Amino acid sequence: MVQAINLKKGMVFSQDGKLIRVLKANHHKPGKGNTVMQMDLRNVESGAVVHKTMRPTEKVDLVDIVKKNVQYLYNEGDVYTFMDTETYEQYEVSADQLGDDKLYLIPNIEVQLEFANDSKLLGVELPSTVVMKVKQTEPGIKSATVTGSGKPATMETGLVVQVPDFIKTGEDLVINTAEGSYKSRAENLSK
């Protein structure tokens, strides 16, 4: 058992026989009244996301998570296939289970699949950044600076990210997976 005040993003707990993943947890002190925890929670099985307020002292059953290193291979429709990098066992994960994380999956990327202590698949843990190619964006502007307002760019997986005005179609970019934001050009990493 753990108190709600100790819940962090990514933790999974059991409530009313359902597995719930914490997407966001904020400690909130309203002007009047007691401190509360405001959280965005996802039902692991149905994928439904709810906003919930809990008392900081409220207790929940934390679920033990086992992680396996896997490589993303491909997807067919709404089914994504991963391979265990040690045993070569393959796992199929539905698009519903992945949620928005599927927008960061490029072929051969290494991620971690998360399983509950009863071997139930919970989802995927992404690396902090991924390198992706810009599929489409407005033409670059030569005099543009990093401090400009930016423009939307559609990445190879369909993810839309705000990028600086000087970015062109076809460039490789480093994308922050936690925030879904542009970090830098990727060309510097290969040198």
C-alpha atoms as one frame of an Amber mdcrd trajectory, in Angstrom:
protein
   0.000   0.000   0.000   1.203   3.485  -0.855  -0.270   6.893  -0.112  -1.589
   8.984  -3.012   0.938  11.745  -2.259   3.745   9.315  -3.220   2.282   8.399
  -6.641   4.377   9.491  -9.633   3.942   9.391 -13.405   4.286   5.844 -14.743
   3.331   4.033 -11.526   0.582   1.403 -11.719  -1.854   0.536  -8.942  -4.827
  -1.750  -8.523  -8.243  -0.333  -7.651 -11.559  -2.224  -7.678  -9.878  -5.094
  -9.567  -8.650  -2.776 -12.342  -5.077  -1.789 -13.177  -4.632   2.001 -13.286
  -1.559   3.856 -14.651  -0.683   7.332 -13.373  -0.248   9.692 -16.354   0.104
  12.879 -14.324   0.141  13.619 -10.578   0.047  17.133  -9.117   0.025  18.194
  -5.483  -2.578  20.987  -5.267  -3.304  23.371  -2.371  -6.497  25.339  -3.006
  -6.933  28.730  -1.361  -9.317  27.250   1.184  -9.564  23.667   2.245  -7.232
  20.712   2.385  -4.402  19.759   0.065  -5.418  17.302  -2.680  -3.708  15.220
  -5.362  -4.987  15.953  -8.874  -4.200  13.071 -11.224  -4.774  11.922 -14.766
  -5.223   8.144 -14.691  -5.559   5.556 -17.485  -7.354   2.240 -17.132  -4.749
  -0.189 -18.529  -7.340  -2.548 -20.023  -9.845  -0.140 -21.573  -7.467   2.767
 -22.275  -9.995   5.218 -20.772  -8.389   8.304 -19.221  -9.982  10.069 -16.264
  -9.064  13.077 -14.139  -9.351  12.215 -10.456  -8.807  14.069  -7.195  -7.593
  12.092  -4.166  -6.710  12.943  -0.595  -2.902  12.758  -0.082  -3.358  10.169
   2.687  -5.622   7.887   0.612  -3.939   4.495   0.117  -3.765   2.375  -3.058
  -2.266  -1.041  -3.890   0.886  -0.500  -5.925   1.509  -3.169  -8.599   4.983
  -4.621  -9.126   6.190  -4.032 -12.675   8.579  -6.309 -14.566  10.342  -4.730
 -17.553  11.690  -6.561 -20.610  14.037  -5.027 -23.178  12.443  -5.367 -26.598
  12.900  -4.068 -30.113   9.976  -2.676 -32.110   9.714  -4.575 -35.410   6.581
  -3.502 -37.317   2.840  -2.979 -37.150  -0.042  -4.456 -39.101  -3.078  -2.239
 -38.675  -3.627  -1.718 -34.954  -1.268  -4.521 -33.831   2.354  -3.634 -33.023
   4.980  -6.402 -32.885   7.974  -6.350 -30.533  10.805  -8.873 -30.064  12.566
  -9.685 -26.778  16.255  -8.870 -27.385  17.431 -11.839 -25.263  14.984 -14.680
 -25.977  13.738 -13.510 -29.425  10.178 -14.121 -28.210   7.666 -11.859 -29.980
   4.880  -9.837 -28.363   1.874  -8.261 -30.044   0.534  -5.073 -28.480  -2.663
  -3.300 -29.519  -2.743   0.379 -30.470  -5.166   0.952 -27.567  -2.612  -0.367
 -25.072   0.095   1.858 -26.532  -1.978   5.030 -26.627  -0.001   8.027 -27.921
   3.284   6.154 -27.361   2.758   4.506 -30.778   3.607   7.854 -32.411   7.221
   7.487 -31.201   7.753   3.948 -32.515  10.140   3.801 -35.452  11.407   0.428
 -36.767  14.213  -1.161 -34.699  13.879   1.260 -31.751  14.635  -0.395 -28.413
  12.018   0.117 -25.686  10.871  -1.711 -22.572   7.609  -3.633 -22.317   6.072
  -3.456 -18.852   4.296  -6.433 -17.303   2.307  -6.601 -14.048   3.387  -9.184
 -11.497   0.769 -11.570 -12.937   2.408 -11.302 -16.409  -0.301  -8.983 -17.755
   1.067  -6.576 -20.366   0.703  -2.979 -19.174   2.348  -0.988 -21.946   5.650
   0.328 -23.207   8.331   2.560 -21.704   9.998   4.758 -24.315  13.542   6.115
 -24.255  13.727   9.800 -23.240  14.415  10.865 -26.840  13.989   9.414 -30.339
  15.409  10.477 -33.700  12.740  10.951 -36.372  12.611  12.272 -39.918  10.436
  15.263 -40.839   7.859  14.014 -43.348   6.236  17.380 -44.062   6.580  20.988
 -42.936   6.442  24.463 -44.447   9.604  25.502 -46.347  12.493  26.688 -44.160
  13.309  30.368 -43.813  17.001  31.319 -44.094  16.931  34.213 -41.633  14.872
  32.283 -39.049  16.158  32.055 -35.498  15.605  29.493 -32.763  13.591  32.046
 -30.770  10.921  32.421 -33.492   7.392  31.233 -32.873   7.970  28.023 -34.822
   5.803  25.971 -37.129   4.201  22.514 -37.072   6.123  19.587 -38.574   4.653
  16.150 -39.265   7.133  13.398 -38.427   7.440  10.013 -40.208   5.039   8.342
 -37.718   2.352  11.034 -37.952   3.431  12.835 -34.766   3.041  16.627 -35.104
   5.707  18.696 -33.320   6.340  22.452 -33.124   9.790  23.124 -34.640  11.856
  26.254 -35.333  11.230  28.029 -38.666  14.593  26.921 -40.166  13.742  23.167
 -40.104  13.140  21.596 -43.544  11.316  18.481 -44.777  13.616  15.425 -44.709
  15.732  16.511 -41.726  16.356  14.162 -38.792  15.306  15.634 -35.451  15.696
  14.596 -31.812  12.233  14.488 -30.197  11.596  14.474 -26.426   9.154  11.584
 -25.813   7.946  12.806 -22.406   6.704  16.142 -23.759   6.370  15.408 -27.480
   8.593  18.362 -28.258  11.494  19.275 -30.563  14.894  19.065 -28.848  17.498
  19.523 -31.594  18.666  18.473 -35.036  20.021  14.919 -35.054  22.958  15.560
 -37.415  25.199  16.484 -34.482  24.750  13.048 -32.881  26.309  11.067 -35.718
  29.557  13.053 -35.808
